[in-house]
Amino acid sequence: MLQSISQLTKIQIRYFLYLQSKKVDIPQPKLDKNREFASVPTMSQNMYSGILKVVYDAGKSMEKKPALYKNKDEEGLRDQFLFILETRYEGVTATGETFNKNGKTDIILKYSADNSNLFVAECKFWKGTTEFHQAINQLFDRYLTWRDSKVALLFFVQNKDFSKVLETVKEEAKKHPYYRKVNNHKGESSFGYIYRLPNDEDKEVFLEIILFHFDQK
């Protein structure tokens, strides 16, 4: 037990020091001088892609280090990703279990200058197709406002047949009523889509569904 704790601490310290040397500064929003009120800052596609890559790379690395995921609940696994994101970007705060719209979502990245949302993510253990659709409903129906346009769902898969789960996700994601189209799958277990908001068919939302194989054997 002590050896596992020591290993976990060493891994986190090394990663923290690495991230501190790689912090990314997001540009200040450009204000239209002809408008009295500027729109809230929105995250660029480059930054969104960068965040997804950080999450994806971190999760793949965790798959190789059971001490980071074994016997952890959703909150414990969420905190591993939150720890990485909150040390990654200048001018951005990363928080967990944060109230947004009608509930508390797992991860929110906010622009520090005005506290507006840049990125929203929810974390779940994989429990089959029914709960997969429920997770999408929960994210879109309860947590997203009209201004939340770049989001992610992270699934922690304990099933032995990980490949089958990935195929199931690619099939089921297109069956959801909010689905619009595929948007550039970024990896073997990172799938990009464009969905719509429940009450606004013209409002597009970028959704990345990322799965990690956290085998409990």
PyRosetta script that sets phi, psi and omega in degrees:
from pyrosetta import init, pose_from_sequence

init()
pose = pose_from_sequence("MLQSISQLTKIQIRYFLYLQSKKVDIPQPKLDKNREFASVPTMSQNMYSGILKVVYDAGKSMEKKPALYKNKDEEGLRDQFLFILETRYEGVTATGETFNKNGKTDIILKYSADNSNLFVAECKFWKGTTEFHQAINQLFDRYLTWRDSKVALLFFVQNKDFSKVLETVKEEAKKHPYYRKVNNHKGESSFGYIYRLPNDEDKEVFLEIILFHFDQK")
pose.set_psi(1, -47.7)
pose.set_omega(1, 179.8)
pose.set_phi(2, -63.2)
pose.set_psi(2, -35.5)
pose.set_omega(2, 179.4)
pose.set_phi(3, -65.6)
pose.set_psi(3, -39.6)
pose.set_omega(3, 178.6)
pose.set_phi(4, -65.1)
pose.set_psi(4, -42.4)
pose.set_omega(4, 178.8)
pose.set_phi(5, -63.0)
pose.set_psi(5, -42.6)
pose.set_omega(5, 179.3)
pose.set_phi(6, -62.5)
pose.set_psi(6, -43.0)
pose.set_omega(6, 179.3)
pose.set_phi(7, -63.3)
pose.set_psi(7, -44.5)
pose.set_omega(7, 178.9)
pose.set_phi(8, -59.8)
pose.set_psi(8, -45.8)
pose.set_omega(8, -178.6)
pose.set_phi(9, -63.4)
pose.set_psi(9, -43.1)
pose.set_omega(9, -179.9)
pose.set_phi(10, -63.0)
pose.set_psi(10, -42.8)
pose.set_omega(10, 179.5)
pose.set_phi(11, -62.0)
pose.set_psi(11, -45.5)
pose.set_omega(11, -178.0)
pose.set_phi(12, -66.1)
pose.set_psi(12, -39.9)
pose.set_omega(12, 179.6)
pose.set_phi(13, -64.6)
pose.set_psi(13, -44.3)
pose.set_omega(13, 179.6)
pose.set_phi(14, -61.5)
pose.set_psi(14, -43.2)
pose.set_omega(14, -178.7)
pose.set_phi(15, -68.2)
pose.set_psi(15, -37.8)
pose.set_omega(15, 178.1)
pose.set_phi(16, -61.4)
pose.set_psi(16, -45.9)
pose.set_omega(16, -179.8)
pose.set_phi(17, -63.9)
pose.set_psi(17, -38.3)
pose.set_omega(17, 177.4)
pose.set_phi(18, -63.7)
pose.set_psi(18, -45.7)
pose.set_omega(18, -178.1)
pose.set_phi(19, -65.8)
pose.set_psi(19, -35.8)
pose.set_omega(19, 179.4)
pose.set_phi(20, -60.2)
pose.set_psi(20, -31.7)
pose.set_omega(20, 179.6)
pose.set_phi(21, -84.0)
pose.set_psi(21, -6.8)
pose.set_omega(21, -175.2)
pose.set_phi(22, -121.6)
pose.set_psi(22, 20.1)
pose.set_omega(22, -177.3)
pose.set_phi(23, -58.8)
pose.set_psi(23, 142.3)
pose.set_omega(23, -178.4)
pose.set_phi(24, -110.5)
pose.set_psi(24, 132.4)
pose.set_omega(24, 179.9)
pose.set_phi(25, -98.1)
pose.set_psi(25, 121.3)
pose.set_omega(25, 177.6)
pose.set_phi(26, -83.8)
pose.set_psi(26, 144.3)
pose.set_omega(26, -177.9)
pose.set_phi(27, -67.6)
pose.set_psi(27, 149.1)
pose.set_omega(27, 174.9)
pose.set_phi(28, -66.6)
pose.set_psi(28, 145.7)
pose.set_omega(28, 179.6)
pose.set_phi(29, -65.6)
pose.set_psi(29, 140.5)
pose.set_omega(29, 177.7)
pose.set_phi(30, -85.5)
pose.set_psi(30, 123.6)
pose.set_omega(30, -176.2)
pose.set_phi(31, -96.2)
pose.set_psi(31, 136.7)
pose.set_omega(31, 176.9)
pose.set_phi(32, -78.9)
pose.set_psi(32, 115.1)
pose.set_omega(32, -176.2)
pose.set_phi(33, -65.4)
pose.set_psi(33, -19.4)
pose.set_omega(33, -178.1)
pose.set_phi(34, -89.7)
pose.set_psi(34, 1.5)
pose.set_omega(34, 180.0)
pose.set_phi(35, -116.2)
pose.set_psi(35, 139.4)
pose.set_omega(35, -179.0)
pose.set_phi(36, -70.2)
pose.set_psi(36, -37.9)
pose.set_omega(36, -179.6)
pose.set_phi(37, -120.3)
pose.set_psi(37, 124.9)
pose.set_omega(37, 177.4)
pose.set_phi(38, -83.5)
pose.set_psi(38, 151.4)
pose.set_omega(38, 176.5)
pose.set_phi(39, -73.0)
pose.set_psi(39, 158.9)
pose.set_omega(39, -179.6)
pose.set_phi(40, -66.5)
pose.set_psi(40, 152.5)
pose.set_omega(40, 179.6)
pose.set_phi(41, -65.9)
pose.set_psi(41, 141.0)
pose.set_omega(41, 176.2)
pose.set_phi(42, -118.2)
pose.set_psi(42, 152.2)
pose.set_omega(42, -177.7)
pose.set_phi(43, -81.2)
pose.set_psi(43, 133.5)
pose.set_omega(43, 179.1)
pose.set_phi(44, -68.9)
pose.set_psi(44, 159.6)
pose.set_omega(44, 176.8)
pose.set_phi(45, -61.6)
pose.set_psi(45, -34.8)
pose.set_omega(45, 179.3)
pose.set_phi(46, -63.2)
pose.set_psi(46, -42.3)
pose.set_omega(46, 179.7)
pose.set_phi(47, -69.7)
pose.set_psi(47, -39.9)
pose.set_omega(47, 177.4)
pose.set_phi(48, -59.0)
pose.set_psi(48, -46.9)
pose.set_omega(48, 177.8)
pose.set_phi(49, -61.9)
pose.set_psi(49, -37.7)
pose.set_omega(49, 179.0)
pose.set_phi(50, -64.9)
pose.set_psi(50, -42.7)
pose.set_omega(50, 178.2)
pose.set_phi(51, -62.8)
pose.set_psi(51, -44.7)
pose.set_omega(51, 179.9)
pose.set_phi(52, -62.2)
pose.set_psi(52, -37.8)
pose.set_omega(52, 178.5)
pose.set_phi(53, -66.7)
pose.set_psi(53, -41.0)
pose.set_omega(53, 177.6)
pose.set_phi(54, -60.5)
pose.set_psi(54, -46.1)
pose.set_omega(54, -179.7)
pose.set_phi(55, -64.0)
pose.set_psi(55, -46.0)
pose.set_omega(55, -177.5)
pose.set_phi(56, -63.5)
pose.set_psi(56, -46.6)
pose.set_omega(56, 180.0)
pose.set_phi(57, -64.9)
pose.set_psi(57, -39.5)
pose.set_omega(57, 179.2)
pose.set_phi(58, -64.4)
pose.set_psi(58, -43.5)
pose.set_omega(58, -180.0)
pose.set_phi(59, -64.8)
pose.set_psi(59, -40.7)
pose.set_omega(59, 178.1)
pose.set_phi(60, -64.0)
pose.set_psi(60, -37.7)
pose.set_omega(60, 177.6)
pose.set_phi(61, -66.4)
pose.set_psi(61, -39.3)
pose.set_omega(61, 178.6)
pose.set_phi(62, -62.9)
pose.set_psi(62, -34.3)
pose.set_omega(62, 179.9)
pose.set_phi(63, -56.3)
pose.set_psi(63, -28.3)
pose.set_omega(63, -178.0)
pose.set_phi(64, -88.2)
pose.set_psi(64, -5.7)
pose.set_omega(64, -175.2)
pose.set_phi(65, -128.2)
pose.set_psi(65, 83.4)
pose.set_omega(65, -175.9)
pose.set_phi(66, -54.4)
pose.set_psi(66, -26.9)
pose.set_omega(66, 179.8)
pose.set_phi(67, -61.3)
pose.set_psi(67, -22.1)
pose.set_omega(67, -178.6)
pose.set_phi(68, -83.6)
pose.set_psi(68, -18.6)
pose.set_omega(68, -176.2)
pose.set_phi(69, -128.8)
pose.set_psi(69, -19.0)
pose.set_omega(69, -175.3)
pose.set_phi(70, -65.0)
pose.set_psi(70, 136.6)
pose.set_omega(70, 176.1)
pose.set_phi(71, 63.8)
pose.set_psi(71, 20.9)
pose.set_omega(71, 177.4)
pose.set_phi(72, -100.6)
pose.set_psi(72, 145.0)
pose.set_omega(72, 174.9)
pose.set_phi(73, -87.0)
pose.set_psi(73, -176.6)
pose.set_omega(73, -177.8)
pose.set_phi(74, -59.3)
pose.set_psi(74, -40.7)
pose.set_omega(74, -179.0)
pose.set_phi(75, -65.0)
pose.set_psi(75, -41.0)
pose.set_omega(75, 179.7)
pose.set_phi(76, -64.7)
pose.set_psi(76, -39.5)
pose.set_omega(76, 177.7)
pose.set_phi(77, -72.0)
pose.set_psi(77, -40.3)
pose.set_omega(77, 176.2)
pose.set_phi(78, -54.6)
pose.set_psi(78, -42.4)
pose.set_omega(78, -176.8)
pose.set_phi(79, -64.9)
pose.set_psi(79, -27.0)
pose.set_omega(79, 176.6)
pose.set_phi(80, -63.0)
pose.set_psi(80, -42.4)
pose.set_omega(80, -179.9)
pose.set_phi(81, -75.8)
pose.set_psi(81, -37.8)
pose.set_omega(81, 179.3)
pose.set_phi(82, -62.5)
pose.set_psi(82, -40.3)
pose.set_omega(82, 178.3)
pose.set_phi(83, -57.3)
pose.set_psi(83, -40.2)
pose.set_omega(83, -179.4)
pose.set_phi(84, -72.5)
pose.set_psi(84, -46.0)
pose.set_omega(84, -175.8)
pose.set_phi(85, -67.3)
pose.set_psi(85, -36.1)
pose.set_omega(85, -176.4)
pose.set_phi(86, -73.3)
pose.set_psi(86, -11.4)
pose.set_omega(86, 177.4)
pose.set_phi(87, -107.6)
pose.set_psi(87, 8.4)
pose.set_omega(87, -171.0)
pose.set_phi(88, -97.7)
pose.set_psi(88, -36.0)
pose.set_omega(88, -168.7)
pose.set_phi(89, -121.3)
pose.set_psi(89, 135.2)
pose.set_omega(89, 172.2)
pose.set_phi(90, -78.3)
pose.set_psi(90, 143.0)
pose.set_omega(90, 176.8)
pose.set_phi(91, 75.6)
pose.set_psi(91, 11.2)
pose.set_omega(91, -177.8)
pose.set_phi(92, -133.4)
pose.set_psi(92, 138.1)
pose.set_omega(92, 173.2)
pose.set_phi(93, -110.0)
pose.set_psi(93, 141.2)
pose.set_omega(93, 177.5)
pose.set_phi(94, -115.9)
pose.set_psi(94, 126.7)
pose.set_omega(94, -178.4)
pose.set_phi(95, -132.6)
pose.set_psi(95, 156.5)
pose.set_omega(95, 177.6)
pose.set_phi(96, -117.3)
pose.set_psi(96, 155.8)
pose.set_omega(96, -178.7)
pose.set_phi(97, 50.6)
pose.set_psi(97, 52.1)
pose.set_omega(97, -176.1)
pose.set_phi(98, -104.3)
pose.set_psi(98, 133.5)
pose.set_omega(98, -179.0)
pose.set_phi(99, -67.5)
pose.set_psi(99, 128.6)
pose.set_omega(99, 176.4)
pose.set_phi(100, -148.3)
pose.set_psi(100, 119.4)
pose.set_omega(100, -176.9)
pose.set_phi(101, 63.4)
pose.set_psi(101, -99.7)
pose.set_omega(101, -174.1)
pose.set_phi(102, -116.7)
pose.set_psi(102, 23.0)
pose.set_omega(102, 179.4)
pose.set_phi(103, -178.6)
pose.set_psi(103, -176.6)
pose.set_omega(103, -179.2)
pose.set_phi(104, -105.5)
pose.set_psi(104, 116.8)
pose.set_omega(104, 179.0)
pose.set_phi(105, -92.9)
pose.set_psi(105, 159.8)
pose.set_omega(105, -170.1)
pose.set_phi(106, -71.3)
pose.set_psi(106, -43.8)
pose.set_omega(106, -176.8)
pose.set_phi(107, -136.4)
pose.set_psi(107, 128.7)
pose.set_omega(107, 172.4)
pose.set_phi(108, -132.9)
pose.set_psi(108, 131.0)
pose.set_omega(108, 170.5)
pose.set_phi(109, -102.4)
pose.set_psi(109, 126.1)
pose.set_omega(109, -177.9)
pose.set_phi(110, -118.9)
pose.set_psi(110, 147.1)
pose.set_omega(110, 174.4)
pose.set_phi(111, -77.2)
pose.set_psi(111, 119.2)
pose.set_omega(111, -170.5)
pose.set_phi(112, -61.7)
pose.set_psi(112, -32.5)
pose.set_omega(112, -173.4)
pose.set_phi(113, -62.8)
pose.set_psi(113, -36.5)
pose.set_omega(113, -177.3)
pose.set_phi(114, -135.6)
pose.set_psi(114, 7.0)
pose.set_omega(114, 175.1)
pose.set_phi(115, 67.5)
pose.set_psi(115, 20.3)
pose.set_omega(115, 178.7)
pose.set_phi(116, -83.6)
pose.set_psi(116, 151.3)
pose.set_omega(116, -177.6)
pose.set_phi(117, -73.6)
pose.set_psi(117, 139.4)
pose.set_omega(117, 172.7)
pose.set_phi(118, -112.4)
pose.set_psi(118, -34.2)
pose.set_omega(118, -171.8)
pose.set_phi(119, -153.9)
pose.set_psi(119, 136.1)
pose.set_omega(119, -179.9)
pose.set_phi(120, -128.4)
pose.set_psi(120, 133.9)
pose.set_omega(120, 179.0)
pose.set_phi(121, -139.5)
pose.set_psi(121, 148.9)
pose.set_omega(121, 177.6)
pose.set_phi(122, -125.3)
pose.set_psi(122, 141.7)
pose.set_omega(122, -177.1)
pose.set_phi(123, -114.2)
pose.set_psi(123, 136.2)
pose.set_omega(123, -178.8)
pose.set_phi(124, -145.7)
pose.set_psi(124, 148.1)
pose.set_omega(124, 164.3)
pose.set_phi(125, -76.7)
pose.set_psi(125, 142.2)
pose.set_omega(125, 177.9)
pose.set_phi(126, -72.6)
pose.set_psi(126, 125.3)
pose.set_omega(126, -179.1)
pose.set_phi(127, -135.2)
pose.set_psi(127, 24.0)
pose.set_omega(127, 175.8)
pose.set_phi(128, 106.6)
pose.set_psi(128, 176.1)
pose.set_omega(128, -171.0)
pose.set_phi(129, -68.2)
pose.set_psi(129, -38.2)
pose.set_omega(129, -178.6)
pose.set_phi(130, -61.0)
pose.set_psi(130, -48.1)
pose.set_omega(130, -179.6)
pose.set_phi(131, -73.8)
pose.set_psi(131, -22.0)
pose.set_omega(131, 172.8)
pose.set_phi(132, -62.0)
pose.set_psi(132, -49.1)
pose.set_omega(132, 178.5)
pose.set_phi(133, -66.4)
pose.set_psi(133, -36.1)
pose.set_omega(133, 177.6)
pose.set_phi(134, -64.6)
pose.set_psi(134, -35.2)
pose.set_omega(134, 178.4)
pose.set_phi(135, -65.5)
pose.set_psi(135, -40.0)
pose.set_omega(135, 176.2)
pose.set_phi(136, -64.3)
pose.set_psi(136, -45.3)
pose.set_omega(136, 178.4)
pose.set_phi(137, -58.9)
pose.set_psi(137, -45.1)
pose.set_omega(137, -179.4)
pose.set_phi(138, -59.0)
pose.set_psi(138, -47.1)
pose.set_omega(138, -179.0)
pose.set_phi(139, -62.8)
pose.set_psi(139, -48.5)
pose.set_omega(139, -173.8)
pose.set_phi(140, -79.2)
pose.set_psi(140, -39.3)
pose.set_omega(140, -175.1)
pose.set_phi(141, -80.2)
pose.set_psi(141, -34.6)
pose.set_omega(141, -172.0)
pose.set_phi(142, -103.4)
pose.set_psi(142, -32.6)
pose.set_omega(142, -166.9)
pose.set_phi(143, -108.8)
pose.set_psi(143, -23.7)
pose.set_omega(143, -173.3)
pose.set_phi(144, -93.4)
pose.set_psi(144, 132.9)
pose.set_omega(144, 170.3)
pose.set_phi(145, -95.8)
pose.set_psi(145, 176.9)
pose.set_omega(145, -178.8)
pose.set_phi(146, -61.3)
pose.set_psi(146, -27.3)
pose.set_omega(146, -175.4)
pose.set_phi(147, -90.8)
pose.set_psi(147, -1.8)
pose.set_omega(147, 177.3)
pose.set_phi(148, -90.2)
pose.set_psi(148, 107.6)
pose.set_omega(148, -173.5)
pose.set_phi(149, -120.9)
pose.set_psi(149, -4.3)
pose.set_omega(149, -179.0)
pose.set_phi(150, -132.4)
pose.set_psi(150, 108.9)
pose.set_omega(150, -169.9)
pose.set_phi(151, -137.6)
pose.set_psi(151, 170.8)
pose.set_omega(151, 178.6)
pose.set_phi(152, -150.7)
pose.set_psi(152, 152.1)
pose.set_omega(152, 170.1)
pose.set_phi(153, -119.0)
pose.set_psi(153, 124.7)
pose.set_omega(153, 178.0)
pose.set_phi(154, -107.2)
pose.set_psi(154, 124.7)
pose.set_omega(154, 179.3)
pose.set_phi(155, -114.1)
pose.set_psi(155, 131.5)
pose.set_omega(155, 178.2)
pose.set_phi(156, -102.8)
pose.set_psi(156, 112.0)
pose.set_omega(156, -171.4)
pose.set_phi(157, -102.4)
pose.set_psi(157, 124.3)
pose.set_omega(157, 177.4)
pose.set_phi(158, -103.8)
pose.set_psi(158, -7.2)
pose.set_omega(158, 179.4)
pose.set_phi(159, -62.3)
pose.set_psi(159, 146.0)
pose.set_omega(159, 176.5)
pose.set_phi(160, -69.0)
pose.set_psi(160, -37.5)
pose.set_omega(160, -176.4)
pose.set_phi(161, -87.2)
pose.set_psi(161, 67.1)
pose.set_omega(161, -176.6)
pose.set_phi(162, -60.1)
pose.set_psi(162, -38.6)
pose.set_omega(162, -179.2)
pose.set_phi(163, -60.6)
pose.set_psi(163, -39.4)
pose.set_omega(163, 178.9)
pose.set_phi(164, -65.2)
pose.set_psi(164, -39.4)
pose.set_omega(164, 178.1)
pose.set_phi(165, -62.3)
pose.set_psi(165, -42.2)
pose.set_omega(165, 179.9)
pose.set_phi(166, -61.6)
pose.set_psi(166, -43.3)
pose.set_omega(166, 178.7)
pose.set_phi(167, -65.1)
pose.set_psi(167, -38.3)
pose.set_omega(167, 178.3)
pose.set_phi(168, -61.6)
pose.set_psi(168, -44.2)
pose.set_omega(168, -179.9)
pose.set_phi(169, -61.3)
pose.set_psi(169, -44.9)
pose.set_omega(169, -178.5)
pose.set_phi(170, -63.9)
pose.set_psi(170, -32.0)
pose.set_omega(170, 177.6)
pose.set_phi(171, -77.0)
pose.set_psi(171, -47.1)
pose.set_omega(171, -173.2)
pose.set_phi(172, -73.0)
pose.set_psi(172, -31.1)
pose.set_omega(172, -178.8)
pose.set_phi(173, -59.2)
pose.set_psi(173, -33.2)
pose.set_omega(173, -179.0)
pose.set_phi(174, -79.5)
pose.set_psi(174, -13.1)
pose.set_omega(174, -179.0)
pose.set_phi(175, -88.8)
pose.set_psi(175, -12.9)
pose.set_omega(175, -177.5)
pose.set_phi(176, -70.4)
pose.set_psi(176, 140.3)
pose.set_omega(176, -176.4)
pose.set_phi(177, -62.2)
pose.set_psi(177, -20.8)
pose.set_omega(177, 179.7)
pose.set_phi(178, -87.6)
pose.set_psi(178, -5.5)
pose.set_omega(178, -176.8)
pose.set_phi(179, -66.3)
pose.set_psi(179, 136.6)
pose.set_omega(179, 174.0)
pose.set_phi(180, -113.0)
pose.set_psi(180, -56.5)
pose.set_omega(180, -176.9)
pose.set_phi(181, -166.0)
pose.set_psi(181, 164.4)
pose.set_omega(181, 174.7)
pose.set_phi(182, -74.1)
pose.set_psi(182, 144.9)
pose.set_omega(182, -179.2)
pose.set_phi(183, -135.7)
pose.set_psi(183, 77.7)
pose.set_omega(183, 169.0)
pose.set_phi(184, 59.7)
pose.set_psi(184, 81.0)
pose.set_omega(184, 174.0)
pose.set_phi(185, -60.2)
pose.set_psi(185, 131.0)
pose.set_omega(185, -169.5)
pose.set_phi(186, -100.5)
pose.set_psi(186, -7.6)
pose.set_omega(186, -178.6)
pose.set_phi(187, -170.1)
pose.set_psi(187, 179.6)
pose.set_omega(187, -179.0)
pose.set_phi(188, -62.6)
pose.set_psi(188, -27.4)
pose.set_omega(188, 179.9)
pose.set_phi(189, -134.5)
pose.set_psi(189, 31.9)
pose.set_omega(189, 176.8)
pose.set_phi(190, -134.2)
pose.set_psi(190, 110.4)
pose.set_omega(190, -169.6)
pose.set_phi(191, -118.5)
pose.set_psi(191, 124.9)
pose.set_omega(191, -177.6)
pose.set_phi(192, -99.4)
pose.set_psi(192, 137.5)
pose.set_omega(192, 179.2)
pose.set_phi(193, -140.3)
pose.set_psi(193, 160.9)
pose.set_omega(193, 167.4)
pose.set_phi(194, -114.2)
pose.set_psi(194, 122.1)
pose.set_omega(194, 177.2)
pose.set_phi(195, -112.6)
pose.set_psi(195, 179.8)
pose.set_omega(195, 175.6)
pose.set_phi(196, -122.9)
pose.set_psi(196, 159.8)
pose.set_omega(196, 174.7)
pose.set_phi(197, -72.5)
pose.set_psi(197, 150.8)
pose.set_omega(197, -176.3)
pose.set_phi(198, -56.9)
pose.set_psi(198, -41.0)
pose.set_omega(198, -173.9)
pose.set_phi(199, -108.9)
pose.set_psi(199, 14.2)
pose.set_omega(199, 179.8)
pose.set_phi(200, -148.0)
pose.set_psi(200, 95.8)
pose.set_omega(200, -175.3)
pose.set_phi(201, -66.9)
pose.set_psi(201, -17.7)
pose.set_omega(201, -179.2)
pose.set_phi(202, -90.8)
pose.set_psi(202, -7.6)
pose.set_omega(202, -178.2)
pose.set_phi(203, -94.4)
pose.set_psi(203, 111.0)
pose.set_omega(203, -178.5)
pose.set_phi(204, -87.7)
pose.set_psi(204, 143.5)
pose.set_omega(204, 178.2)
pose.set_phi(205, -127.5)
pose.set_psi(205, 129.2)
pose.set_omega(205, 176.1)
pose.set_phi(206, -83.0)
pose.set_psi(206, 118.7)
pose.set_omega(206, -179.0)
pose.set_phi(207, -118.9)
pose.set_psi(207, 124.1)
pose.set_omega(207, 173.1)
pose.set_phi(208, -108.3)
pose.set_psi(208, 127.1)
pose.set_omega(208, 176.7)
pose.set_phi(209, -107.1)
pose.set_psi(209, 115.1)
pose.set_omega(209, -174.6)
pose.set_phi(210, -119.7)
pose.set_psi(210, 131.7)
pose.set_omega(210, -178.9)
pose.set_phi(211, -120.9)
pose.set_psi(211, 141.7)
pose.set_omega(211, 177.4)
pose.set_phi(212, -127.0)
pose.set_psi(212, 142.5)
pose.set_omega(212, -178.6)
pose.set_phi(213, -97.1)
pose.set_psi(213, 97.5)
pose.set_omega(213, 179.4)
pose.set_phi(214, -103.2)
pose.set_psi(214, 79.0)
pose.set_omega(214, -177.0)
pose.set_phi(215, -65.6)
pose.set_psi(215, 129.9)
pose.set_omega(215, -177.4)
pose.set_phi(216, -92.1)
pose.set_psi(216, 5.1)
pose.set_omega(216, -178.3)
pose.set_phi(217, -64.8)
pose.dump_pdb("model.pdb")
